[in-house]
Amino acid sequence: MSKPSDDAQHRQSAVLTGLLTTMRILWRVARLIQREHLYKQIEQAAEALKAATEPPRL
């Protein structure tokens, strides 16, 4: 039979592993959101550049 201290240590280890996994997932989501935001900024800049370089319509 396991000792109560072993159970508590195992539980703590499991909690820490869960937290670490959660942090990794949140980190990936944050990076994807940043990347998406960056793509939108690049698209907007490209559209602004295109509009600025097009000859004016009469």
Buried (B, 14 or more C-beta within 10 A) or exposed (E): EEEEEEEEEEEEEEEEEEEEEEEEEEEEEEEEEEEEEEEEEEEEEEEEEEEEEEEEEE
